[in-house]
Amino acid sequence: MIVLIFLFVAFAQGSRYVVQCSLSRTSIENSLYAANINRLAAIVVNSTHFLYEQTVGYNASRIIDTGRLIDSCKTIFVLASISKTFIAVAVLQLVEFNKLDLDKDVNQYLLSHMKVIHPVYPTIPITMRHILIQAGLFDLGTHTSGIGPNFDEEMKHYLPSDDFTKKNLSDTILLYINNKSNWLSKLPGTTFHYSNTGASLVELVIEQIAEIPFGRHVKENILQALDVSKQDACYRLSDFENGKQDLMEHYIFNSS
């Protein structure tokens, strides 16, 4: 089992939370080993302070890299689906500036050739709220868009590293949603299912409204506001200014 990152955020007040987080490094390592997890980076914060910070594990398998431990100040994790948090923030920013309504038909924000229509319930509009909940961004109930979690089909369109830039996002989404077998038979807004394609669709809507690429939107409206530089985080691997030597590599648990 490979786990890229764990991020624990606690909105706390007072020093009593520091005591609760006083786990020893050994106890954490033993718990991870028992769960077949090879590395972890954890941080606990309140509104003003870092309450706890710990890293466990190696940048790469010790067969490949002899004993280079994770460095909480330098090691860069590939966030994978944790990056959906940035999608949610970007959406809520657009809502805040009255550029997006979560409960309107999502097709109002897409180009005419890009229609998202449930094949079984074509008269029921699919909203951004449906898609956000289904993609696992919000846990507000059981309302979803109806796009099914066909991971085998999604993997056909998966491209490693920056190779995704070789494909057009809207074309990839269309290939998926135009296949009726990828849709749930349930009425939109009644069943929850995790959907990576749903998250990609949200990114496309953000691009259409913002009129800039999603990665650039995240950089200019989220990362820069947090004073996060390209040395620490970016949307594409090729954008890292400090090279890739600090990137976390994938490896199999206990491979050494």
N, C-alpha and C positions, 0 to 999 in steps of 0.2 A: 504494500500500500504506500502510495506517495502522497504526502500532504505538502502543499506549497507554502502555506502560511496559516497561522491562527492569529486572529486579532481580537483581543478582548478589550472592550471599552466600557468602563463603569463611570456613570455620572454620580460621583460621590462627594461627600463633604466630611471633613474632619479626618483625624489620623486613625480612627478605628478601622478603616478599610486597609491601612497598611499592615496591621496585625493579621488580618484575614488573608493577606497575600504573601505571608512570610513562609512560603514553601521552599524547601531546600532544593538545590539543583539536582542532588542525587534522587530525591523522591520524584521530581519531574521526569528525569531520565528513565527511571524504573517504570513509571506509568506509561510513558511513550513506548518503551520497549515492549511492554505487555500488550499494547494495542497495535504493534507493528507499524509505528509511525517513526520515520527516520530523522525528523528535525522540526523545530518549532521556533517561532518568534512571537513573543507575547508582550503586550503593554497594557497597563491599566492607568487611566487618566481621570481627572475630574475637570472642571471648567478652567482650572488655572495651573494645575501641577501634574507631573508624571508621578504616579504613586508606586508603580512597580514596572520593572523591565527585565526581561530574561530571554536569552537565546540558548538553544540546545541543538547540537548536531553539527554536521560538516557541510561545506559548500558543495562537495561532490563525494562520490564513493572514495574511501581511503585507498582503494586499489588504484584509482586514477590520480587522486590528489592526496599526498601523504599528510594527513592530519590538519588541513586548513579549516579551522573552526569558523562557524558563522560569526560575523562581526555586526553587531546591531547598528553601528554607525556607517558601515560600508556595504554590507551584503544587500543585493537587490533581488527581490522575489518577483517571479512571474505570477501575477495575481489570478489569472484565469477568471473564474466566475465571480470572484470577489470584486472584479472591476465593474460588475453590474451596479455596485453602489454609486459609481460615477454617473451611470446612465440615469439612475433615479434622481440624483442631485441636479443633473442637467435638465431633466424634465420639470422638476419643481421650480427651477429658476425661470423657465419659460412660462410656467403657470403664474409665478409671482409677477412677471412683467406683462401679464394678460395676452401672451402670444399663443397660449395653448389652453384648451379646455379639456379636462380629463374625461368628460362625459359626452363629448361630441363624437360623431362618426369619424373614425380615424382617416377615412378616405378624403375628408375635407383638407387634409394636410399633405396628401400625396399627389403625385402627377397623375394625369388622366389614365395612363396605361397601367398604373400600379393600383389595382383595386383589390381590397381585402374583403372578400365576401364569403360567408360560410356557405358551403355547397348544399347543406341540408336546410339551413334557415336563412335564405338569401335576403329576406325582408327585415331581419333583425340586425341593426347596426352594431358593429364592433367598435368599442371605444378604447381610448388609451388606457383608461382605468382597467378594463378587462385584460389588456395585454401586459400591463405592468404587474398585475397580481399574478397572472399566469407565468410570467417569466421568473417569478420568485423574487421580485424586487420589493414588493410590499406584501405583508401578510394581513390583509384587511378583511378577509372572509373567504368565500368560495366562488367568487365571480371570476370567470375567465373568458377568453376570446373564443376558445374551441379549437385552436391549433394544437394538434396532438404532439406528444413527445416521441417522435420516431427517430431515436438516436442513430440507428443504422443508416437511415437516409441522411441525417445531418452529417455523419462522418464522411459521406461521399463528397461533401462540399468543404470538408475541413482541410485547411492548408497550414503547415507549420511555419513558425517564425513570421517573417514579413511577406511570405508568399501570397497571403490573402490579398495583397494589393494588386495582384495580377487578375483578380476577378472583380466584376462590378457587383456592388452590394444588392442593388435592386433586382438584378438578373438572378442572383443566387436565391433571394427570397421568393421571387416569382416561381422558380423551378420547384420550390418546396410547397408553396401554398396552392399551386395549380394542380397538384396531385391530390385528388380527393381522399385517397387513403391516408393522408397525413392529418386529416381533420378528425376531431372527436364527433361522435354522433349526438352529443349533448347540446342542449340549448345554450348559447353564449351567456355567461353569467351564472352558471349553475354548478360547474365542476372545476376543481383546481388540478392543473397538471403543469409541471415544470417544463419550460420551453426555451431552449437557446435561440431558436429561430424567432420567437417572440421578442427576445431581447434585441436581436439584430434589426427587427422591424422598428422597434422604438428608436434605435440609432438612426435609421433612415428618416423617420419623422423629424427627429432633431435636426438632421442635415437639411431637410427641406425647409424647415421654419427658419433656421439660423443662416441658411445659404452659405455655409462653409462646411468643410469636412468635419466629421464627428471628433476625430483626434485633435484637430485644431481648436474646436469649440471647448473641449475639456481643458486643453492647455491654457487658453486665454481667459476662460470664465471660472475655472475651478483651481487648477494647479497654481497659476500665477497669483490668484487671490490668497492662496495658502502659503505663498512664498516658497513654492517647491520648484526647483530648477530642473533643467533637462539632465543635469548630472545625477539627479535622484529618482526621477520618474518621467515616463513618457508613454505614448501610446504604441509606438513602434520600436522594435529593438534597434533598428538602424539609426534612431534619433539620439541614442545615448552619446553624450559628448565625452564621457570619460572611458569609452571603450566597454568591452563586455567582460573584463576580467573579474568583476565583482558580481556578475550574474549568477544566480543559483542554478546549478545543473540538476537535471533529473537523474535519479538512480534508484535502484531497487533496494527495498529495506533489507538490512543485514547482508548486503552483497559482499562485504569484505570479510 
